């Protein structure tokens, strides 16, 4: 008999529960459209909805299933409170740009609120305050500085020493009038509306390149072409780089989520800690009953301790502070952070007038994703958008970004070398079921996973993106790259880019 307080055996996000999605076809021929959108998350689906409403002929393709990537693994806060950031943004980008960033997030929130009303979408939309709190004396000054930034930007706020959350805390900063929702209930309606207005959606269709003749064309792994006037790369990590050098300008992190039935009632609000390791909380309704989402324990993809330990850390936090009756779901998500923490939204490179990108949302993809869809839709329609310059991927990278560029790429070099050196010959007969190891097979560094039927699955651990060595992720049963965040199933298939090709499978003699 399973203990209700144990972690679920397999990761599965709650959001897809009881949601009936249409099955979209695989692209099997050459097609011609006005706009090719690659990526079926919040960015791609929202852009398809906005453009199709304006009678633009759109094709959206996704390598897997629509709304099953990062968007399907979110925590779905519709908030402009993105950690402690506004004090930093004022210093780095100036007051007017920091204010623009906040206004962009609030415009995205208003879009969700208004669209929910217009289309009568039942998506559990709720207004909530967002709260950053700390129990560390080291972070009190930072919260006070952030409060001063809020005041300077005229953001409604309150600095308090008391919050209703049953966790130790010394000070908290409240941003008023934020929101939360069920993202897939909302976006599935937008997808339906886009299709009604003529958009074509294709699943299990992997884009591998963009080529130019008279017009750009998205090339799929099966060799089909989507010929178009504009390409919108909305694949989380850009599948096409366009000489924008995105692998050197972002890093990937994983975060973890538990959906918990608690002995305590949720007090309202959306919470996040100022200090690391992050603990973030919000409520959801699961089968009509209140549950807590407990989120955090972020780390660079493919680096650090065993991934199952991150889930256990969240479990221990929940047991200590909110009481656990049952752990209903567990899942994780991957997020990309840019050098200066501002997303890249705009032309993928200055030389590419017809190809646009949106990436690097730093865990805050609900609002930034909607704004990205609005910015790029406006560009395609020939409309001005006042946020374009703020998010431009070709913006000047100032001193803090330069230091981070050097540090991140030194980290990549370290893991590239380390992975080639650190492995031993392991005896596979001692490998337990549902476990993995790295060993040498036929002179190659190989990853071996033994499934529950004791079948061995062996892959070459060299990442097909830039040659780093992948590491085993015990929490998701995947092989993860510590350099740029590519992830692969235990059989080698691509789960997350930037890698496009699967890991090489190795046959045991």
Secondary structure, DSSP 8 states (H G I E B T S, - for coil): ---TTS--SS---GGGTT----------S-EE-SEEEE--SHHHHHHHHHHHHTT--EEEE-SS-TT-SSGGG---EE-S--SS-HHHHHHHH-HHHHHHHHHHHHHHHHHHHHHHHHTT--S--EEEEEEEEE--HHHHHHHHHHHHHHHHTT--EEEES--SSSS--SEEEEEEEEEE--HHHHHHHHHHHHHHTT-EEE-S--EEEEEESSSEEEEETTS-EEE-SEEEE-SSS-S--TT--GGGTEEEEEEEEEEEEESS---SSEEEESSSS-EEEEEEEETTEEEEEEEEEEEETT-SS-THHHHHHHHHHHHHHT-EEEEEEEEEEEEEEETTSS-EEEESSTT-SSEEEEE--TT-HHHHHHHHHHHHHHHHHT---TTHHHH-TTS---HHHHHHHHHHHHHHHHHHHHHHH------GGG--TTEEEEEEETTEEEEEEE-TT--EEEEE-B-TTTS-BEEEETTTTEEEETTT--EEETT--EEESS--S---B----
